[in-house]
Amino acid sequence: MAKTVDRLFELYIIQNTHYLLQFRGGHYATFTERDKPLRRFHLTNHVDGKTTVGTFAGRYLTKFLTFDVDFPDLGTAKWVTYKLTAALDSLGVHKYVISFSGNKGYHVDVFFDKALSIEVTRKLFDLTLSIADISAVKGGEVEFRPSGQQGVKLPLGVHQKTGNYCGFCRVEEGLRVMSPEESAAYLATIEKMDHAFILDTVAASDEYAQDTRAAVEMETAISRHKQLVTYDQSESYTLSRAADIYVNGLPGPGQRHKSFLLLARLFNHNGVEKDDALANMYEWFAWQNPEYYASDYEFCARDLRECVEYVYDKNLTLTMEQRDLSVTYGEINGIIRNCPQKNHKALAYALLIHSKRWSSDDGTFFMTFDQMAEAAGIDKQTAFRNIGKLRDVGVIEILQRDQRRRGTVMKKPNVYRMLLTEEGSVYAVVKGSSLPACLTYFYETAELRAMLPRRQFEALITDIPA
């Protein structure tokens, strides 16, 4: 009990003079007096189910963000929760927890390793809702919590009106509510998100933010290639994983919802029309082992349909398996000869390596500006400004650009194709291979000095081993 109380304090409480208590029967009382602060015995009573504690943010800061999913129809509440967690995952916010509210929905909590401003967490909340695209879901709402004026009940207590236990849940278990013992153990395992990652995510989503660092970084960036995290992807969204599930069926309990999303991605990846994908998935689900899912068929069919709608609306597809990478002299020479500035060269090399990893059979591939910036060692605005210049010099072809995702301010990734000549000797790209390392494979140092402007040569030569 003591460890559970300590952990609740650590995760949820940023101040102890503004809180609420829910008493038997369901009525609330809000406390703001400094001489009646929140104490350990309040949380002990909370865990014992005697009274339920709620907390508020500080005046400016909060330790966590809650998406308060409030829909009277629990099936709808589940679906909205699934969409929210999928949106968080798409942003890279993987450390979240879900708990049953005890009445009409769920709480999705994200904790931070350092307190963030309420303004920042509100932007993360709005961004997530925009990506989840749940505005058309009727019958309830998702509310922002906590603020200085609106509190949120803590998990591991009892809803004093319904008598339901507010335990933790997991998507992979169909949001089954854990027992008090399971919830206490789960509480101890909760991880916090890096506050700097949250700040960067929020900043990257602001289309109106202009950063003066762009001009400086354009001059100081060193042209080195960085392996993206996506190059070490798990098999969750790979073609082979989806194909295996389609052929062999659900792999086990708790995999129904994720399998629906994965199969919808598979059909969309292969260009199957939405209605045909839906029909095929209904047929596939009809022969699955009913012991692998707990919900009734009507709920599962609705979940299947909404998964297909979600995937096709967002145009989600699949990644290909990792490939052995190699670049040719013709490709590298094309970059060096056609790209005038070092940032152009760095960006072109990043695009080339990405295309080797992810292009489809016709040579087309997706790449976001965030990925370009990370891989090329430049900032996002520099990548945005220079992509058109690579097209103008004949290094890439832009097949799709600036297309918005329907119903949101978010844009689809651009579609590209490399136009470099694949001829000449071959260089095998291994993890950590940089543009300078690639150059020294194909050219002597004296050749590079003659080919490159002095400042570019000096910037690159710092990465070339003696």
Buried (B, 14 or more C-beta within 10 A) or exposed (E): EEEBBEBBBEBBBBBBBBBBBBEEEEEEEEBEEEEEEBEEEBBBBBBEBBBBBBBBBBEEBBBBBBBBBBBEEBBBBBBBBBBBBBBBEBBBBEBBBBBBBBBBBBBBBBBBBEBBBBEBBBBBBEBBBBBBBBEEBEEBBBBBBBBBEBBBBBBBBBBBBEEBBBBBBBBBBBBBBBEBEEBBEBBEEBEBBEBEBBBEBBEBBEEEEEEEEBEEBBEEBBBBBBBBEBBEBEEEBBBEBBBBBBEEBBEEBBBBBBBBBBBBBBBBBEEBEBEEBBEBBEEBBEEBEEEBBBBEEEBBBBBBBBBBBBBBBBBBBBBBEEEEBEBBBBBBBBBBEBBEBBBBBBBBBBBBBBBBBBBBEEEBBBBBBBBBBBBBBBBBBBBEBBBEBBBEBEBBBBEEBEEEBEEBEBBBBBBBBBBBEEEBEBBEBEEEBBBBBBBBBBBEEEEBEEBBEEEBBEBBBEBBEE
